């Protein structure tokens, strides 16, 4: 962990601001990962539904590629 002086030399206004910004960055990354997981789950549900009504794998792959 950087000291307050080292952080100040890097251009941060304060030691606290550095950790606030790190928290925001990590929160954004977690939100992005959660969104990606939700999209993948939704794609899987769509593909399962299309299979259940008899849509070919080729058409399902095309639908997922175009989405």
PQR file with spaces between the fields and no chain letter, atoms N, CA, C, O and H, PARSE charges and radii, in Angstrom:
ATOM       1  N    UNK     1       0.854   -1.169    0.000 -0.4000 1.5000
ATOM       2  CA   UNK     1       0.000    0.000    0.000 -0.0000 2.0000
ATOM       3  C    UNK     1       0.897    1.228    0.000  0.5500 1.7000
ATOM       4  O    UNK     1       1.857    1.300    0.767 -0.5500 1.4000
ATOM       5  N    UNK     2       0.592    2.177   -0.843 -0.4000 1.5000
ATOM       6  CA   UNK     2       1.376    3.396   -0.949 -0.0000 2.0000
ATOM       7  C    UNK     2       1.145    4.294    0.257  0.5500 1.7000
ATOM       8  O    UNK     2       0.061    4.326    0.839 -0.5500 1.4000
ATOM       9  H    UNK     2      -0.188    2.119   -1.465  0.4000 1.0000
ATOM      10  N    UNK     3       2.190    5.014    0.610 -0.4000 1.5000
ATOM      11  CA   UNK     3       2.065    5.974    1.711 -0.0000 2.0000
ATOM      12  C    UNK     3       1.324    7.211    1.216  0.5500 1.7000
ATOM      13  O    UNK     3       1.230    7.427    0.008 -0.5500 1.4000
ATOM      14  H    UNK     3       3.070    4.988    0.137  0.4000 1.0000
ATOM      15  N    UNK     4       0.797    8.026    2.130 -0.4000 1.5000
ATOM      16  CA   UNK     4       0.112    9.252    1.701 -0.0000 2.0000
ATOM      17  C    UNK     4       1.007   10.167    0.863  0.5500 1.7000
ATOM      18  O    UNK     4       0.536   10.824   -0.065 -0.5500 1.4000
ATOM      19  H    UNK     4       0.874    7.849    3.111  0.4000 1.0000
ATOM      20  N    UNK     5       2.309   10.204    1.199 -0.4000 1.5000
ATOM      21  CA   UNK     5       3.229   11.062    0.445 -0.0000 2.0000
ATOM      22  C    UNK     5       3.408   10.548   -0.983  0.5500 1.7000
ATOM      23  O    UNK     5       3.441   11.330   -1.933 -0.5500 1.4000
ATOM      24  H    UNK     5       2.692    9.669    1.953  0.4000 1.0000
ATOM      25  N    UNK     6       3.522    9.236   -1.124 -0.4000 1.5000
ATOM      26  CA   UNK     6       3.683    8.658   -2.464 -0.0000 2.0000
ATOM      27  C    UNK     6       2.443    8.900   -3.300  0.5500 1.7000
ATOM      28  O    UNK     6       2.543    9.199   -4.489 -0.5500 1.4000
ATOM      29  H    UNK     6       3.496    8.601   -0.352  0.4000 1.0000
ATOM      30  N    UNK     7       1.285    8.775   -2.696 -0.4000 1.5000
ATOM      31  CA   UNK     7       0.049    9.023   -3.429 -0.0000 2.0000
ATOM      32  C    UNK     7      -0.052   10.476   -3.851  0.5500 1.7000
ATOM      33  O    UNK     7      -0.501   10.779   -4.956 -0.5500 1.4000
ATOM      34  H    UNK     7       1.203    8.532   -1.729  0.4000 1.0000
ATOM      35  N    UNK     8       0.367   11.380   -2.968 -0.4000 1.5000
ATOM      36  CA   UNK     8       0.318   12.803   -3.297 -0.0000 2.0000
ATOM      37  C    UNK     8       1.233   13.084   -4.490  0.5500 1.7000
ATOM      38  O    UNK     8       0.892   13.890   -5.356 -0.5500 1.4000
ATOM      39  H    UNK     8       0.732   11.134   -2.070  0.4000 1.0000
ATOM      40  N    UNK     9       2.384   12.428   -4.539 -0.4000 1.5000
ATOM      41  CA   UNK     9       3.312   12.606   -5.654 -0.0000 2.0000
ATOM      42  C    UNK     9       2.735   12.075   -6.960  0.5500 1.7000
ATOM      43  O    UNK     9       3.113   12.534   -8.038 -0.5500 1.4000
ATOM      44  H    UNK     9       2.661   11.773   -3.836  0.4000 1.0000
ATOM      45  N    UNK    10       1.826   11.116   -6.871 -0.4000 1.5000
ATOM      46  CA   UNK    10       1.191   10.572   -8.067 -0.0000 2.0000
ATOM      47  C    UNK    10       0.069   11.472   -8.567  0.5500 1.7000
ATOM      48  O    UNK    10      -0.483   11.233   -9.641 -0.5500 1.4000
ATOM      49  H    UNK    10       1.518   10.743   -5.996  0.4000 1.0000
ATOM      50  N    UNK    11      -0.270   12.494   -7.809 -0.4000 1.5000
ATOM      51  CA   UNK    11      -1.288   13.421   -8.257 -0.0000 2.0000
ATOM      52  C    UNK    11      -2.626   13.268   -7.570  0.5500 1.7000
ATOM      53  O    UNK    11      -3.573   13.967   -7.933 -0.5500 1.4000
ATOM      54  H    UNK    11       0.179   12.688   -6.937  0.4000 1.0000
ATOM      55  N    UNK    12      -2.746   12.390   -6.600 -0.4000 1.5000
ATOM      56  CA   UNK    12      -4.002   12.269   -5.873 -0.0000 2.0000
ATOM      57  C    UNK    12      -4.125   13.426   -4.895  0.5500 1.7000
ATOM      58  O    UNK    12      -3.131   13.878   -4.326 -0.5500 1.4000
ATOM      59  H    UNK    12      -1.977   11.822   -6.306  0.4000 1.0000
ATOM      60  N    UNK    13      -5.340   13.900   -4.703 -0.4000 1.5000
ATOM      61  CA   UNK    13      -5.547   15.003   -3.775 -0.0000 2.0000
ATOM      62  C    UNK    13      -5.368   14.551   -2.336  0.5500 1.7000
ATOM      63  O    UNK    13      -4.860   15.303   -1.504 -0.5500 1.4000
ATOM      64  H    UNK    13      -6.147   13.534   -5.165  0.4000 1.0000
ATOM      65  N    UNK    14      -5.779   13.338   -2.042 -0.4000 1.5000
ATOM      66  CA   UNK    14      -5.648   12.855   -0.671 -0.0000 2.0000
ATOM      67  C    UNK    14      -5.562   11.342   -0.663  0.5500 1.7000
ATOM      68  O    UNK    14      -5.886   10.668   -1.641 -0.5500 1.4000
ATOM      69  H    UNK    14      -6.191   12.727   -2.717  0.4000 1.0000
ATOM      70  N    UNK    15      -5.122   10.841    0.454 -0.4000 1.5000
ATOM      71  CA   UNK    15      -5.039    9.402    0.668 -0.0000 2.0000
ATOM      72  C    UNK    15      -6.426    8.775    0.561  0.5500 1.7000
ATOM      73  O    UNK    15      -6.586    7.720   -0.053 -0.5500 1.4000
ATOM      74  H    UNK    15      -4.859   11.388    1.249  0.4000 1.0000
ATOM      75  N    UNK    16      -7.418    9.413    1.150 -0.4000 1.5000
ATOM      76  CA   UNK    16      -8.793    8.924    1.119 -0.0000 2.0000
ATOM      77  C    UNK    16      -9.366    8.902   -0.281  0.5500 1.7000
ATOM      78  O    UNK    16     -10.096    7.979   -0.645 -0.5500 1.4000
ATOM      79  H    UNK    16      -7.288   10.270    1.649  0.4000 1.0000
ATOM      80  N    UNK    17      -9.040    9.914   -1.067 -0.4000 1.5000
ATOM      81  CA   UNK    17      -9.555    9.975   -2.440 -0.0000 2.0000
ATOM      82  C    UNK    17      -9.056    8.785   -3.254  0.5500 1.7000
ATOM      83  O    UNK    17      -9.794    8.221   -4.061 -0.5500 1.4000
ATOM      84  H    UNK    17      -8.448   10.663   -0.772  0.4000 1.0000
ATOM      85  N    UNK    18      -7.814    8.416   -3.037 -0.4000 1.5000
ATOM      86  CA   UNK    18      -7.247    7.269   -3.754 -0.0000 2.0000
ATOM      87  C    UNK    18      -8.088    6.022   -3.502  0.5500 1.7000
ATOM      88  O    UNK    18      -8.451    5.315   -4.442 -0.5500 1.4000
ATOM      89  H    UNK    18      -7.214    8.874   -2.381  0.4000 1.0000
ATOM      90  N    UNK    19      -8.394    5.756   -2.248 -0.4000 1.5000
ATOM      91  CA   UNK    19      -9.138    4.543   -1.917 -0.0000 2.0000
ATOM      92  C    UNK    19     -10.597    4.650   -2.316  0.5500 1.7000
ATOM      93  O    UNK    19     -11.227    3.633   -2.608 -0.5500 1.4000
ATOM      94  H    UNK    19      -8.098    6.331   -1.484  0.4000 1.0000
ATOM      95  N    UNK    20     -11.148    5.842   -2.334 -0.4000 1.5000
ATOM      96  CA   UNK    20     -12.501    6.035   -2.855 -0.0000 2.0000
ATOM      97  C    UNK    20     -12.524    5.682   -4.336  0.5500 1.7000
ATOM      98  O    UNK    20     -13.406    4.954   -4.791 -0.5500 1.4000
ATOM      99  H    UNK    20     -10.636    6.668   -2.097  0.4000 1.0000
ATOM     100  N    UNK    21     -11.558    6.196   -5.086 -0.4000 1.5000
ATOM     101  CA   UNK    21     -11.489    5.917   -6.527 -0.0000 2.0000
ATOM     102  C    UNK    21     -11.269    4.433   -6.798  0.5500 1.7000
ATOM     103  O    UNK    21     -11.842    3.885   -7.740 -0.5500 1.4000
ATOM     104  H    UNK    21     -10.841    6.787   -4.716  0.4000 1.0000
ATOM     105  N    UNK    22     -10.439    3.776   -5.979 -0.4000 1.5000
ATOM     106  CA   UNK    22     -10.227    2.338   -6.129 -0.0000 2.0000
ATOM     107  C    UNK    22     -11.526    1.583   -5.891  0.5500 1.7000
ATOM     108  O    UNK    22     -11.834    0.637   -6.617 -0.5500 1.4000
ATOM     109  H    UNK    22      -9.974    4.222   -5.214  0.4000 1.0000
ATOM     110  N    UNK    23     -12.284    1.986   -4.890 -0.4000 1.5000
ATOM     111  CA   UNK    23     -13.563    1.347   -4.603 -0.0000 2.0000
ATOM     112  C    UNK    23     -14.547    1.514   -5.741  0.5500 1.7000
ATOM     113  O    UNK    23     -15.264    0.577   -6.092 -0.5500 1.4000
ATOM     114  H    UNK    23     -12.033    2.754   -4.300  0.4000 1.0000
ATOM     115  N    UNK    24     -14.585    2.705   -6.319 -0.4000 1.5000
ATOM     116  CA   UNK    24     -15.474    2.962   -7.454 -0.0000 2.0000
ATOM     117  C    UNK    24     -15.075    2.084   -8.632  0.5500 1.7000
ATOM     118  O    UNK    24     -15.931    1.489   -9.287 -0.5500 1.4000
ATOM     119  H    UNK    24     -14.003    3.466   -6.033  0.4000 1.0000
ATOM     120  N    UNK    25     -13.785    2.004   -8.899 -0.4000 1.5000
ATOM     121  CA   UNK    25     -13.293    1.190  -10.016 -0.0000 2.0000
ATOM     122  C    UNK    25     -13.673   -0.281   -9.815  0.5500 1.7000
ATOM     123  O    UNK    25     -14.137   -0.939  -10.746 -0.5500 1.4000
ATOM     124  H    UNK    25     -13.090    2.487   -8.366  0.4000 1.0000
ATOM     125  N    UNK    26     -13.473   -0.786   -8.603 -0.4000 1.5000
ATOM     126  CA   UNK    26     -13.818   -2.186   -8.324 -0.0000 2.0000
ATOM     127  C    UNK    26     -15.321   -2.407   -8.435  0.5500 1.7000
ATOM     128  O    UNK    26     -15.761   -3.453   -8.911 -0.5500 1.4000
ATOM     129  H    UNK    26     -13.095   -0.250   -7.847  0.4000 1.0000
ATOM     130  N    UNK    27     -16.106   -1.434   -8.001 -0.4000 1.5000
ATOM     131  CA   UNK    27     -17.558   -1.544   -8.112 -0.0000 2.0000
ATOM     132  C    UNK    27     -18.006   -1.610   -9.557  0.5500 1.7000
ATOM     133  O    UNK    27     -18.900   -2.383   -9.902 -0.5500 1.4000
ATOM     134  H    UNK    27     -15.748   -0.584   -7.614  0.4000 1.0000
ATOM     135  N    UNK    28     -17.387   -0.802  -10.403 -0.4000 1.5000
ATOM     136  CA   UNK    28     -17.713   -0.804  -11.834 -0.0000 2.0000
ATOM     137  C    UNK    28     -17.345   -2.152  -12.452  0.5500 1.7000
ATOM     138  O    UNK    28     -18.100   -2.699  -13.256 -0.5500 1.4000
ATOM     139  H    UNK    28     -16.661   -0.174  -10.122  0.4000 1.0000
ATOM     140  N    UNK    29     -16.183   -2.685  -12.072 -0.4000 1.5000
ATOM     141  CA   UNK    29     -15.773   -3.991  -12.598 -0.0000 2.0000
ATOM     142  C    UNK    29     -16.746   -5.085  -12.179  0.5500 1.7000
ATOM     143  O    UNK    29     -17.119   -5.929  -12.994 -0.5500 1.4000
ATOM     144  H    UNK    29     -15.570   -2.242  -11.419  0.4000 1.0000
ATOM     145  N    UNK    30     -17.163   -5.075  -10.902 -0.4000 1.5000
ATOM     146  CA   UNK    30     -18.114   -6.083  -10.425 -0.0000 2.0000
ATOM     147  C    UNK    30     -19.443   -5.966  -11.151  0.5500 1.7000
ATOM     148  O    UNK    30     -20.049   -6.977  -11.510 -0.5500 1.4000
ATOM     149  H    UNK    30     -16.860   -4.389  -10.241  0.4000 1.0000
ATOM     150  N    UNK    31     -19.899   -4.738  -11.371 -0.4000 1.5000
ATOM     151  CA   UNK    31     -21.166   -4.524  -12.080 -0.0000 2.0000
ATOM     152  C    UNK    31     -21.068   -5.040  -13.512  0.5500 1.7000
ATOM     153  O    UNK    31     -22.000   -5.667  -14.015 -0.5500 1.4000
ATOM     154  H    UNK    31     -19.407   -3.918  -11.080  0.4000 1.0000
ATOM     155  N    UNK    32     -19.937   -4.776  -14.169 -0.4000 1.5000
ATOM     156  CA   UNK    32     -19.727   -5.253  -15.539 -0.0000 2.0000
ATOM     157  C    UNK    32     -19.733   -6.783  -15.577  0.5500 1.7000
ATOM     158  O    UNK    32     -20.347   -7.381  -16.461 -0.5500 1.4000
ATOM     159  H    UNK    32     -19.179   -4.267  -13.761  0.4000 1.0000
ATOM     160  N    UNK    33     -19.050   -7.415  -14.618 -0.4000 1.5000
ATOM     161  CA   UNK    33     -19.026   -8.878  -14.563 -0.0000 2.0000
ATOM     162  C    UNK    33     -20.426   -9.441  -14.330  0.5500 1.7000
ATOM     163  O    UNK    33     -20.807  -10.439  -14.941 -0.5500 1.4000
ATOM     164  H    UNK    33     -18.551   -6.929  -13.901  0.4000 1.0000
ATOM     165  N    UNK    34     -21.190   -8.801  -13.447 -0.4000 1.5000
ATOM     166  CA   UNK    34     -22.557   -9.246  -13.165 -0.0000 2.0000
ATOM     167  C    UNK    34     -23.424   -9.115  -14.414  0.5500 1.7000
ATOM     168  O    UNK    34     -24.210  -10.009  -14.728 -0.5500 1.4000
ATOM     169  H    UNK    34     -20.881   -7.990  -12.950  0.4000 1.0000
ATOM     170  N    UNK    35     -23.279   -8.000  -15.120 -0.4000 1.5000
ATOM     171  CA   UNK    35     -24.058   -7.797  -16.349 -0.0000 2.0000
ATOM     172  C    UNK    35     -23.716   -8.844  -17.399  0.5500 1.7000
ATOM     173  O    UNK    35     -24.604   -9.367  -18.072 -0.5500 1.4000
ATOM     174  H    UNK    35     -22.641   -7.273  -14.865  0.4000 1.0000
ATOM     175  N    UNK    36     -22.432   -9.151  -17.542 -0.4000 1.5000
ATOM     176  CA   UNK    36     -22.019  -10.169  -18.509 -0.0000 2.0000
ATOM     177  C    UNK    36     -22.602  -11.527  -18.144  0.5500 1.7000
ATOM     178  O    UNK    36     -23.059  -12.263  -19.018 -0.5500 1.4000
ATOM     179  H    UNK    36     -21.710   -8.726  -16.996  0.4000 1.0000
ATOM     180  N    UNK    37     -22.589  -11.862  -16.858 -0.4000 1.5000
ATOM     181  CA   UNK    37     -23.144  -13.148  -16.421 -0.0000 2.0000
ATOM     182  C    UNK    37     -24.642  -13.204  -16.695  0.5500 1.7000
ATOM     183  O    UNK    37     -25.156  -14.241  -17.116 -0.5500 1.4000
ATOM     184  H    UNK    37     -22.218  -11.264  -16.148  0.4000 1.0000
ATOM     185  N    UNK    38     -25.346  -12.098  -16.460 -0.4000 1.5000
ATOM     186  CA   UNK    38     -26.784  -12.054  -16.732 -0.0000 2.0000
ATOM     187  C    UNK    38     -27.066  -12.213  -18.221  0.5500 1.7000
ATOM     188  O    UNK    38     -28.011  -12.902  -18.606 -0.5500 1.4000
ATOM     189  H    UNK    38     -24.929  -11.256  -16.118  0.4000 1.0000
ATOM     190  N    UNK    39     -26.243  -11.575  -19.063 -0.4000 1.5000
ATOM     191  CA   UNK    39     -26.420  -11.692  -20.512 -0.0000 2.0000
ATOM     192  C    UNK    39     -26.200  -13.124  -20.974  0.5500 1.7000
ATOM     193  O    UNK    39     -26.947  -13.637  -21.807 -0.5500 1.4000
ATOM     194  H    UNK    39     -25.475  -11.016  -18.750  0.4000 1.0000
ATOM     195  N    UNK    40     -25.171  -13.769  -20.429 -0.4000 1.5000
ATOM     196  CA   UNK    40     -24.894  -15.156  -20.802 -0.0000 2.0000
ATOM     197  C    UNK    40     -26.033  -16.074  -20.372  0.5500 1.7000
ATOM     198  O    UNK    40     -26.419  -16.978  -21.113 -0.5500 1.4000
ATOM     199  H    UNK    40     -24.564  -13.352  -19.752  0.4000 1.0000
ATOM     200  N    UNK    41     -26.571  -15.843  -19.176 -0.4000 1.5000
ATOM     201  CA   UNK    41     -27.685  -16.666  -18.696 -0.0000 2.0000
ATOM     202  C    UNK    41     -28.918  -16.464  -19.570  0.5500 1.7000
ATOM     203  O    UNK    41     -29.628  -17.421  -19.879 -0.5500 1.4000
ATOM     204  H    UNK    41     -26.257  -15.109  -18.574  0.4000 1.0000
ATOM     205  N    UNK    42     -29.169  -15.230  -19.964 -0.4000 1.5000
ATOM     206  CA   UNK    42     -30.317  -14.946  -20.822 -0.0000 2.0000
ATOM     207  C    UNK    42     -30.145  -15.589  -22.194  0.5500 1.7000
ATOM     208  O    UNK    42     -31.099  -16.132  -22.750 -0.5500 1.4000
ATOM     209  H    UNK    42     -28.592  -14.452  -19.713  0.4000 1.0000
ATOM     210  N    UNK    43     -28.934  -15.529  -22.740 -0.4000 1.5000
ATOM     211  CA   UNK    43     -28.662  -16.189  -24.022 -0.0000 2.0000
ATOM     212  C    UNK    43     -28.892  -17.695  -23.920  0.5500 1.7000
ATOM     213  O    UNK    43     -29.444  -18.306  -24.836 -0.5500 1.4000
ATOM     214  H    UNK    43     -28.158  -15.088  -22.288  0.4000 1.0000
ATOM     215  N    UNK    44     -28.471  -18.287  -22.814 -0.4000 1.5000
ATOM     216  CA   UNK    44     -28.667  -19.727  -22.625 -0.0000 2.0000
ATOM     217  C    UNK    44     -30.155  -20.060  -22.557  0.5500 1.7000
ATOM     218  O    UNK    44     -30.596  -21.057  -23.128 -0.5500 1.4000
ATOM     219  H    UNK    44     -28.023  -17.791  -22.070  0.4000 1.0000
ATOM     220  N    UNK    45     -30.926  -19.229  -21.861 -0.4000 1.5000
ATOM     221  CA   UNK    45     -32.378  -19.453  -21.778 -0.0000 2.0000
ATOM     222  C    UNK    45     -33.023  -19.328  -23.153  0.5500 1.7000
ATOM     223  O    UNK    45     -33.881  -20.130  -23.521 -0.5500 1.4000
ATOM     224  H    UNK    45     -30.567  -18.419  -21.397  0.4000 1.0000
ATOM     225  N    UNK    46     -32.604  -18.319  -23.906 -0.4000 1.5000
ATOM     226  CA   UNK    46     -33.151  -18.141  -25.256 -0.0000 2.0000
ATOM     227  C    UNK    46     -32.839  -19.350  -26.127  0.5500 1.7000
ATOM     228  O    UNK    46     -33.706  -19.863  -26.834 -0.5500 1.4000
ATOM     229  H    UNK    46     -31.907  -17.668  -23.608  0.4000 1.0000
ATOM     230  N    UNK    47     -31.586  -19.796  -26.066 -0.4000 1.5000
ATOM     231  CA   UNK    47     -31.181  -20.946  -26.879 -0.0000 2.0000
ATOM     232  C    UNK    47     -31.962  -22.192  -26.470  0.5500 1.7000
ATOM     233  O    UNK    47     -32.402  -22.953  -27.332 -0.5500 1.4000
ATOM     234  H    UNK    47     -30.881  -19.379  -25.492  0.4000 1.0000
ATOM     235  N    UNK    48     -32.138  -22.407  -25.174 -0.4000 1.5000
ATOM     236  CA   UNK    48     -32.915  -23.567  -24.710 -0.0000 2.0000
ATOM     237  C    UNK    48     -34.352  -23.493  -25.199  0.5500 1.7000
ATOM     238  O    UNK    48     -34.920  -24.496  -25.631 -0.5500 1.4000
ATOM     239  H    UNK    48     -31.781  -21.788  -24.474  0.4000 1.0000
ATOM     240  N    UNK    49     -34.939  -22.309  -25.132 -0.4000 1.5000
ATOM     241  CA   UNK    49     -36.318  -22.154  -25.598 -0.0000 2.0000
ATOM     242  C    UNK    49     -36.416  -22.453  -27.094  0.5500 1.7000
ATOM     243  O    UNK    49     -37.313  -23.171  -27.537 -0.5500 1.4000
ATOM     244  H    UNK    49     -34.478  -21.493  -24.781  0.4000 1.0000
ATOM     245  N    UNK    50     -35.489  -21.897  -27.857 -0.4000 1.5000
ATOM     246  CA   UNK    50     -35.524  -22.121  -29.302 -0.0000 2.0000
ATOM     247  C    UNK    50     -35.334  -23.597  -29.639  0.5500 1.7000
ATOM     248  O    UNK    50     -35.964  -24.111  -30.563 -0.5500 1.4000
ATOM     249  H    UNK    50     -34.760  -21.314  -27.497  0.4000 1.0000
ATOM     250  N    UNK    51     -34.458  -24.286  -28.884 -0.4000 1.5000
ATOM     251  CA   UNK    51     -34.293  -25.728  -29.097 -0.0000 2.0000
ATOM     252  C    UNK    51     -35.594  -26.466  -28.795  0.5500 1.7000
ATOM     253  O    UNK    51     -35.958  -27.412  -29.493 -0.5500 1.4000
ATOM     254  H    UNK    51     -33.946  -23.868  -28.133  0.4000 1.0000
ATOM     255  N    UNK    52     -36.293  -26.021  -27.742 -0.4000 1.5000
ATOM     256  CA   UNK    52     -37.521  -26.716  -27.335 -0.0000 2.0000
ATOM     257  C    UNK    52     -38.631  -26.591  -28.374  0.5500 1.7000
ATOM     258  O    UNK    52     -39.520  -27.440  -28.439 -0.5500 1.4000
ATOM     259  H    UNK    52     -35.997  -25.253  -27.175  0.4000 1.0000
ATOM     260  N    UNK    53     -38.586  -25.542  -29.183 -0.4000 1.5000
ATOM     261  CA   UNK    53     -39.618  -25.393  -30.215 -0.0000 2.0000
ATOM     262  C    UNK    53     -39.128  -25.865  -31.580  0.5500 1.7000
ATOM     263  O    UNK    53     -39.814  -25.696  -32.588 -0.5500 1.4000
ATOM     264  H    UNK    53     -37.865  -24.852  -29.131  0.4000 1.0000
ATOM     265  N    UNK    54     -37.923  -26.466  -31.604 -0.4000 1.5000
ATOM     266  CA   UNK    54     -37.455  -27.111  -32.821 -0.0000 2.0000
ATOM     267  C    UNK    54     -36.625  -26.254  -33.755  0.5500 1.7000
ATOM     268  O    UNK    54     -36.487  -26.600  -34.928 -0.5500 1.4000
ATOM     269  H    UNK    54     -37.366  -26.603  -30.785  0.4000 1.0000
ATOM     270  N    UNK    55     -36.078  -25.171  -33.292 -0.4000 1.5000
ATOM     271  CA   UNK    55     -35.217  -24.334  -34.139 -0.0000 2.0000
ATOM     272  C    UNK    55     -33.861  -25.024  -34.255  0.5500 1.7000
ATOM     273  O    UNK    55     -33.347  -25.565  -33.275 -0.5500 1.4000
ATOM     274  H    UNK    55     -36.190  -24.890  -32.339  0.4000 1.0000
ATOM     275  N    UNK    56     -33.289  -25.003  -35.447 -0.4000 1.5000
ATOM     276  CA   UNK    56     -32.012  -25.689  -35.675 -0.0000 2.0000
ATOM     277  C    UNK    56     -30.869  -24.970  -34.957  0.5500 1.7000
ATOM     278  O    UNK    56     -30.930  -23.771  -34.687 -0.5500 1.4000
ATOM     279  H    UNK    56     -33.707  -24.563  -36.242  0.4000 1.0000
ATOM     280  N    UNK    57     -29.826  -25.747  -34.660 -0.4000 1.5000
ATOM     281  CA   UNK    57     -28.644  -25.192  -33.986 -0.0000 2.0000
ATOM     282  C    UNK    57     -27.994  -24.100  -34.829  0.5500 1.7000
ATOM     283  O    UNK    57     -27.465  -23.126  -34.293 -0.5500 1.4000
ATOM     284  H    UNK    57     -29.777  -26.721  -34.879  0.4000 1.0000
ATOM     285  N    UNK    58     -28.036  -24.262  -36.135 -0.4000 1.5000
ATOM     286  CA   UNK    58     -27.461  -23.256  -37.037 -0.0000 2.0000
ATOM     287  C    UNK    58     -28.182  -21.922  -36.879  0.5500 1.7000
ATOM     288  O    UNK    58     -27.547  -20.869  -36.806 -0.5500 1.4000
ATOM     289  H    UNK    58     -28.465  -25.053  -36.571  0.4000 1.0000
ATOM     290  N    UNK    59     -29.510  -21.971  -36.826 -0.4000 1.5000
ATOM     291  CA   UNK    59     -30.285  -20.740  -36.662 -0.0000 2.0000
ATOM     292  C    UNK    59     -30.088  -20.127  -35.274  0.5500 1.7000
ATOM     293  O    UNK    59     -30.072  -18.904  -35.131 -0.5500 1.4000
ATOM     294  H    UNK    59     -30.026  -22.826  -36.885  0.4000 1.0000
ATOM     295  N    UNK    60     -29.941  -20.965  -34.264 -0.4000 1.5000
ATOM     296  CA   UNK    60     -29.689  -20.460  -32.909 -0.0000 2.0000
ATOM     297  C    UNK    60     -28.338  -19.760  -32.865  0.5500 1.7000
ATOM     298  O    UNK    60     -28.213  -18.680  -32.288 -0.5500 1.4000
ATOM     299  H    UNK    60     -29.955  -21.958  -34.380  0.4000 1.0000
ATOM     300  N    UNK    61     -27.325  -20.373  -33.474 -0.4000 1.5000
ATOM     301  CA   UNK    61     -25.994  -19.765  -33.512 -0.0000 2.0000
ATOM     302  C    UNK    61     -26.031  -18.431  -34.246  0.5500 1.7000
ATOM     303  O    UNK    61     -25.373  -17.473  -33.838 -0.5500 1.4000
ATOM     304  H    UNK    61     -27.426  -21.250  -33.943  0.4000 1.0000
ATOM     305  N    UNK    62     -26.798  -18.372  -35.323 -0.4000 1.5000
ATOM     306  CA   UNK    62     -26.938  -17.121  -36.074 -0.0000 2.0000
ATOM     307  C    UNK    62     -27.613  -16.054  -35.224  0.5500 1.7000
ATOM     308  O    UNK    62     -27.185  -14.900  -35.220 -0.5500 1.4000
ATOM     309  H    UNK    62     -27.332  -19.149  -35.654  0.4000 1.0000
ATOM     310  N    UNK    63     -28.663  -16.432  -34.505 -0.4000 1.5000
ATOM     311  CA   UNK    63     -29.371  -15.482  -33.647 -0.0000 2.0000
ATOM     312  C    UNK    63     -28.435  -14.922  -32.580  0.5500 1.7000
ATOM     313  O    UNK    63     -28.428  -13.717  -32.328 -0.5500 1.4000
ATOM     314  H    UNK    63     -29.011  -17.370  -34.508  0.4000 1.0000
ATOM     315  N    UNK    64     -27.652  -15.786  -31.958 -0.4000 1.5000
ATOM     316  CA   UNK    64     -26.732  -15.336  -30.914 -0.0000 2.0000
ATOM     317  C    UNK    64     -25.622  -14.456  -31.492  0.5500 1.7000
ATOM     318  O    UNK    64     -25.177  -13.510  -30.842 -0.5500 1.4000
ATOM     319  H    UNK    64     -27.658  -16.765  -32.162  0.4000 1.0000
ATOM     320  N    UNK    65     -25.179  -14.765  -32.705 -0.4000 1.5000
ATOM     321  CA   UNK    65     -24.132  -13.964  -33.337 -0.0000 2.0000
ATOM     322  C    UNK    65     -24.639  -12.579  -33.724  0.5500 1.7000
ATOM     323  O    UNK    65     -23.909  -11.593  -33.621 -0.5500 1.4000
ATOM     324  H    UNK    65     -25.540  -15.533  -33.233  0.4000 1.0000
ATOM     325  N    UNK    66     -25.889  -12.508  -34.170 -0.4000 1.5000
ATOM     326  CA   UNK    66     -26.450  -11.225  -34.604 -0.0000 2.0000
ATOM     327  C    UNK    66     -26.870  -10.345  -33.432  0.5500 1.7000
ATOM     328  O    UNK    66     -26.951   -9.124  -33.567 -0.5500 1.4000
ATOM     329  H    UNK    66     -26.482  -13.309  -34.254  0.4000 1.0000
ATOM     330  N    UNK    67     -27.129  -10.947  -32.315 -0.4000 1.5000
ATOM     331  CA   UNK    67     -27.597  -10.215  -31.141 -0.0000 2.0000
ATOM     332  C    UNK    67     -26.559   -9.275  -30.667  0.5500 1.7000
ATOM     333  O    UNK    67     -26.770   -8.567  -29.683 -0.5500 1.4000
ATOM     334  H    UNK    67     -27.063  -11.939  -32.206  0.4000 1.0000
